[in-house]
Amino acid sequence: MATIYTVHPETPQIRRIEKIRDNLQDGAVMLYPTDTVYAIGCDLNVKSAVERVRRLKQLSNEKPLTFLCSSLSNISEYAWVSDPAYRIMKRLIPGPYTFLLPATKLVPRLVMSPKRKTSGIRVPDHPVCQAILEALGNPVISTSAHLPDEMGNFPTVGLETARLFDQFEGLVDIIVDDGSKPGFQVSTILDMTGDEPTILREGLGAQAAMAWAVPANQSWE
């Protein structure tokens, strides 16, 4: 059974955040709210936890995992950010955007795209996420809490909070509850690896992103 940590949505209690941090450092997998959907996450640097997240989502090692950073300067530690990309990202974060960027050596191989050596990175506009990131001192894995059904399909709408928690209480170690309802609108994904930024998936904030990038006929789970 997962331990539920109830935290304030705007000013999360420091001691509870510290307990969450300690659990993550010990290899815990958590269900937690973000500025888009509830996500499954863990400490980026704990290999066993990352492997568990992959198994939960039924993701092969060929599929990259998105992770959260606390700021643009934090992103620059884990990805190569060109000057043009920096200027665009500075205007969009924090917010519901995932940036596909060339990974540095700090990104574990189990997380990045093995062929392209890229990572999907976000800076969430969410006090609870930011508190966890600050306490932990390094990024947190963030993949949507949408589990595939028996046919391998993913739901297109979110569950009610109680049903979502029931679904995950036996699958994760920690559930972070800030009182918010699970969303189902995912982040907008921007590929920043080329000469011009490209929108790979339109989600929350897509209209603002279109001022800086053009859509592409590609998708990302």
Secondary structure, 3 states (H helix, E strand, C coil): CCEEEECCCCCCCHHHHHHHHHHHHCCCCEEECCCCCCEEECECCCHHHHHHHHHHHCCCCCCCCEEECCCHHHHHHHECCCHHHHHHHHHHCCCCEEEEEEECCCCCCCCCECCCCEEEEECCCCHHHHHHHHHHCCCEECEECCCCCCCCCCCCCCCCHHHHHHHHCCCCCEEEECCCCCCCCCEEEEECCCCCCEEEECCECHHHHCCCCEECCCCCC
